[in-house]
Amino acid sequence: MGSALWQGDPLADEVGQWLHQAGMSAARGRLQQAIEHGVVDGDDAPPALRRLIEHVQTLPDWVNPELMAQGARVMQSTGLHGMRVLRDAGLMAGYQASAINQTLVQTGALNRGAQRRVAETTSWWLDCTADGGMLPHAPGWKATLHVRVMHALVRQSVRQRPTWDAATFGLPINQIDMQATYLAFSVVQLLALRTTGFLVTASDARAVMHLWRYIGWLMGVDEAWLCDDEMQGRISLYRNLISQAPPDETSVALGRALMDEPLHRHYAWGAAWRGRFDKARHLSLVHWFVGRKGMRHLGLPATLPWYPLLTWLPLLIGSSLPRLLPGAVSRRAIHGRTVQNAYWRQEMGGGEVRGHCPRL
């Protein structure tokens, strides 16, 4: 794992070097065309771009599309609760790993606002977990490749800055950082769902792990750091966490910024009191996941985990009953995704357009 701190993403890094040499204004369109339509023999794709697109436009032999589709439906069925626990157990709790925070600080992401970061991440997650979203050239697939190339550009830029402490942190966005992120969206979310009362069967977990194994692979995580099995994922998560740098001032800065994110949402009505209520709800969930010590690490005020305590039993009943009724699981997934999309459009300020790709 120590050596992996110095490992980036060679295929994407070559594309990043090409973009830098050719100039973003000249090369952006060629990159977009390749991500949209792929590459074929005889076209004029630059070698670095060709190698990346040829590598990803064919599904690996181990991918099971039906299992990925099941994993997407599981994520859809979690509704707003799934999005909340991903934010609080995956994103907020993850800020305790201070080494990963350094890139956010170096690139000025903290100053651009937590609301924007959460909205962009939510948009990407919705694309990835949509029906067919991760098929080649589908919205989630394209958005993931855009993020992969952006990571390469950030890695290239930040590592050259005199303020980057390479001896301590290795490469920016290295393989260990990327593994931690991939595990946050898979293992951490499954654990968070289960510990808040949401029923996740072994079949559900296997499908979710398989979906995120492919997303992680497409994102540039080396196959050595990916897994299909949830228990192996938990072991990998534990090893990753004990290798991370301890919380520091960046954990507090990012934690407090995310704490206030609900106050900036685009509520259709009652913005003042709804923002304060959502802030309190998220703080109670964070406490449920990280405890008092974690709250101190993140610079968050002391609170009680009142929300998960109140909703644990209703979530257990609501996620269990549909499995007893024919067709109810599919209807729950459809309803859950409708609610998730509405939340992104309205409260996160996402508008009506879906399936967009991040800007380079």
C-alpha positions in Angstrom: 0.0 0.0 0.0 2.9 2.3 0.6 4.2 1.8 -2.9 0.6 2.5 -4.3 0.8 6.0 -2.9 3.2 6.7 -5.8 1.0 5.0 -8.4 -1.3 7.1 -10.5 -3.4 6.1 -13.6 -0.9 5.7 -16.5 -3.5 5.6 -19.3 -5.3 8.7 -18.1 -2.0 10.4 -17.2 -0.9 10.0 -20.8 -4.1 11.7 -22.0 -3.6 14.5 -19.5 -0.1 15.1 -20.9 -1.5 15.1 -24.4 -4.1 17.7 -23.4 -1.5 19.9 -21.8 0.8 19.7 -24.9 -1.9 20.1 -27.5 -3.8 22.8 -25.5 -7.2 22.4 -23.9 -9.0 24.6 -26.4 -7.7 22.6 -29.3 -7.9 19.1 -27.8 -11.1 19.3 -25.7 -13.4 18.6 -28.7 -11.3 15.6 -29.8 -11.5 14.1 -26.3 -15.3 14.7 -26.2 -15.8 13.1 -29.5 -13.8 10.0 -28.5 -15.8 9.7 -25.2 -19.1 10.1 -27.0 -18.5 7.8 -30.0 -15.3 5.8 -29.3 -12.4 5.3 -31.6 -12.0 3.0 -34.7 -9.1 1.9 -36.8 -8.0 4.5 -39.3 -9.3 7.6 -37.5 -7.0 10.4 -36.3 -7.2 9.9 -32.6 -3.9 10.7 -30.8 -2.1 7.6 -29.5 -2.6 8.4 -25.9 -6.3 9.0 -26.4 -6.7 5.8 -28.5 -5.1 3.7 -25.8 -7.4 4.9 -23.1 -10.6 4.6 -25.2 -9.7 1.2 -26.7 -9.1 0.0 -23.1 -12.5 1.1 -21.8 -14.9 0.8 -24.7 -15.1 -3.0 -24.4 -16.4 -4.5 -21.1 -13.9 -6.6 -19.2 -14.6 -10.4 -19.3 -15.5 -10.4 -15.6 -18.4 -7.9 -16.0 -21.9 -9.3 -15.6 -24.3 -6.7 -17.1 -27.4 -8.2 -15.3 -25.6 -8.1 -12.0 -24.7 -4.4 -12.6 -28.3 -3.7 -13.5 -29.4 -5.2 -10.2 -26.9 -3.2 -8.3 -28.2 0.0 -9.9 -31.8 -0.9 -8.9 -30.7 -1.5 -5.3 -29.2 2.0 -5.2 -32.4 3.4 -6.8 -34.6 1.7 -4.2 -32.8 3.4 -1.3 -34.4 6.7 -2.2 -33.4 9.8 -0.3 -32.2 7.8 2.6 -29.5 6.2 0.5 -28.3 9.6 -0.7 -28.3 10.9 2.9 -26.2 8.1 4.3 -23.8 8.3 1.3 -23.2 12.0 2.0 -22.7 11.5 5.8 -21.0 8.2 6.0 -19.0 8.3 2.8 -18.2 12.0 2.2 -18.4 13.7 5.6 -16.8 10.8 7.6 -14.2 10.4 4.9 -12.9 13.9 5.6 -11.1 12.4 8.6 -8.6 10.9 6.1 -6.6 14.1 5.9 -4.2 13.0 3.1 -7.1 12.8 0.6 -8.2 16.3 1.6 -5.0 17.9 0.5 -5.9 17.8 -3.2 -9.2 19.5 -2.5 -7.4 22.2 -0.6 -4.6 22.6 -3.2 -7.1 23.0 -6.0 -9.3 25.5 -4.2 -12.3 23.2 -4.1 -13.0 24.3 -0.5 -13.5 27.9 -1.6 -15.9 26.9 -4.4 -18.4 25.7 -1.8 -19.6 22.4 -0.4 -23.1 22.8 -2.0 -21.5 22.7 -5.5 -19.3 19.7 -4.7 -22.2 17.7 -3.3 -24.4 18.6 -6.3 -21.8 17.6 -8.8 -21.1 14.3 -7.0 -24.8 13.6 -6.7 -25.3 14.2 -10.4 -22.5 11.8 -11.3 -23.9 9.1 -8.8 -27.3 9.4 -10.3 -25.9 8.9 -13.8 -23.9 5.9 -12.7 -26.8 4.2 -10.9 -29.4 4.9 -13.7 -30.8 1.9 -15.7 -28.1 1.2 -18.3 -26.1 4.2 -17.1 -22.8 2.3 -17.1 -23.0 0.7 -20.5 -20.3 2.0 -22.9 -21.1 5.6 -24.0 -24.1 5.8 -21.6 -24.3 8.9 -19.4 -22.7 7.4 -16.3 -19.9 5.8 -18.4 -19.1 9.1 -20.1 -19.3 11.1 -16.9 -16.9 8.7 -15.2 -14.4 8.9 -18.0 -14.5 12.7 -17.8 -13.9 12.5 -14.0 -11.0 10.1 -14.7 -9.3 12.6 -17.1 -9.9 15.5 -14.7 -8.2 13.5 -12.0 -5.2 13.1 -14.3 -5.1 16.8 -15.0 -5.3 17.6 -11.3 -2.6 15.0 -10.5 -0.4 16.6 -13.2 -1.0 20.1 -11.9 -0.8 19.6 -8.1 2.3 17.4 -8.0 4.3 20.3 -9.6 3.4 22.8 -7.0 6.0 23.6 -4.4 3.3 23.4 -1.7 2.6 19.7 -2.4 4.3 17.5 0.2 5.1 14.5 -1.9 7.3 12.9 0.8 4.2 12.7 3.1 1.3 12.2 0.6 2.9 10.5 -2.5 1.1 11.4 -5.7 -2.1 13.5 -5.7 -5.1 11.2 -6.3 -3.0 8.1 -6.0 -4.2 4.5 -6.1 -4.9 4.4 -2.3 -6.9 7.6 -2.5 -8.9 6.2 -5.4 -9.5 2.9 -3.6 -10.8 4.8 -0.5 -13.2 6.7 -2.7 -14.4 3.6 -4.5 -15.0 1.8 -1.2 -16.9 4.8 0.2 -19.5 4.4 -2.6 -19.7 0.6 -2.2 -18.7 -0.9 1.2 -19.3 2.2 3.3 -22.8 2.9 1.8 -23.8 -0.7 2.4 -22.6 -0.6 6.0 -24.4 2.7 6.5 -27.6 1.4 5.1 -27.6 -1.7 7.2 -26.7 0.2 10.5 -29.6 2.6 10.0 -32.2 -0.2 9.5 -32.4 -0.5 5.7 -32.5 -4.2 4.7 -29.7 -5.2 2.3 -29.7 -8.9 1.3 -26.6 -10.8 0.4 -27.8 -10.8 -3.2 -28.2 -7.0 -3.1 -24.8 -6.5 -1.7 -23.1 -8.7 -4.3 -24.8 -6.7 -7.1 -23.8 -3.4 -5.6 -20.2 -4.5 -5.1 -20.1 -5.7 -8.7 -21.5 -2.5 -10.1 -18.9 -0.4 -8.2 -16.1 -2.8 -9.1 -16.7 -1.9 -12.7 -17.2 1.8 -11.9 -13.9 1.8 -10.0 -12.1 0.0 -12.9 -13.5 2.6 -15.3 -12.4 5.4 -13.0 -8.8 4.1 -13.1 -8.5 2.0 -9.9 -6.1 -0.8 -10.5 -7.7 -4.2 -10.5 -5.5 -5.2 -7.6 -7.5 -2.8 -5.4 -10.9 -3.9 -6.5 -13.1 -6.7 -5.3 -16.6 -8.3 -5.8 -17.0 -9.6 -2.3 -18.4 -7.4 0.4 -16.4 -8.9 3.2 -13.2 -8.6 1.3 -14.2 -5.0 0.7 -14.6 -4.4 4.4 -11.1 -5.9 5.0 -9.7 -3.6 2.2 -11.5 -0.6 3.8 -10.0 -1.4 7.2 -6.5 -1.7 5.8 -7.0 1.5 3.8 -8.2 3.5 6.8 -5.4 2.4 9.1 -2.9 3.5 6.5 -4.4 7.0 6.2 -3.0 10.2 7.7 -4.9 11.3 10.9 -7.4 14.1 10.9 -6.0 17.6 10.8 -7.1 21.2 10.1 -8.3 20.3 6.6 -10.7 17.8 8.2 -12.2 20.6 10.3 -12.4 23.0 7.4 -14.1 20.6 5.0 -16.4 19.1 7.8 -17.7 22.5 8.8 -18.2 23.6 5.2 -20.3 20.5 4.5 -22.2 20.9 7.8 -23.6 24.2 6.5 -24.3 22.9 3.0 -28.1 22.3 3.7 -28.4 26.0 4.4 -27.7 26.8 0.7 -30.1 24.3 -0.9 -32.8 25.5 -3.3 -35.9 24.8 -1.3 -39.2 25.5 -3.0 -40.7 26.7 0.2 -39.7 27.2 3.9 -36.0 27.5 3.1 -35.0 29.0 6.4 -36.4 26.3 8.7 -36.0 23.4 6.3 -32.3 24.2 5.9 -31.8 24.2 9.6 -33.7 21.0 10.0 -31.7 19.2 7.3 -28.5 20.5 8.9 -29.6 19.0 12.2 -30.7 15.7 10.6 -27.3 15.3 8.8 -25.4 16.1 12.0 -27.3 13.4 13.9 -26.5 10.9 11.1 -22.9 11.8 11.1 -22.7 11.3 14.9 -24.3 7.8 14.4 -21.5 6.9 12.0 -18.4 8.5 13.6 -19.3 8.9 17.3 -18.1 11.7 19.6 -14.5 11.4 18.7 -15.2 11.7 15.0 -17.4 14.7 15.6 -14.4 16.4 17.3 -12.1 15.4 14.5 -14.4 17.1 12.0 -15.0 20.2 14.1 -18.7 19.5 14.4 -20.9 20.4 17.4 -21.9 17.8 19.9 -25.3 16.3 19.1 -27.4 13.2 19.6 -28.2 10.6 16.9 -31.9 11.3 17.2 -32.8 10.9 13.5 -31.4 7.3 12.9 -32.9 6.3 16.2 -36.4 7.5 15.2 -36.3 6.1 11.7 -34.5 2.7 12.3 -37.6 0.6 12.7 -39.7 2.4 10.0 -36.8 1.9 7.5 -36.5 -1.8 8.4 -40.2 -2.3 7.9 -40.4 -0.2 4.7 -37.4 -2.0 3.1 -38.5 -5.5 4.2 -42.3 -5.5 3.3 -41.8 -5.0 -0.5 -39.9 -8.3 -0.7 -43.1 -10.1 0.4 -45.3 -8.6 -2.4 -45.0 -9.5 -6.1 -43.5 -6.6 -8.1 -43.2 -4.3 -5.1 -39.4 -4.3 -5.2 -39.4 -3.0 -8.8 -42.0 -0.4 -7.9 -39.9 0.7 -4.9 -36.9 1.2 -7.2 -38.9 3.3 -9.7 -40.3 5.4 -6.9 -36.9 5.8 -5.2 -35.3 7.0 -8.4 -38.1 9.4 -9.1 -37.6 10.9 -5.6 -33.8 11.0 -6.0 -34.1 12.9 -9.3 -36.6 15.3 -8.0 -34.3 16.0 -5.0 -31.4 16.7 -7.3 -33.4 19.0 -9.6 -35.0 21.0 -6.9 -32.9 21.1 -3.7 -29.5 20.7 -5.3 -30.3 23.2 -8.1 -29.7 20.6 -10.8 -32.4 21.8 -13.2 -34.1 19.5 -15.6 -31.2 18.2 -17.7 -29.8 14.8 -16.8 -26.9 12.8 -18.2 -24.5 15.8 -18.4 -20.7 15.3 -18.2 -18.5 17.4 -15.9 -16.5 20.2 -17.5 -12.8 19.9 -18.1 
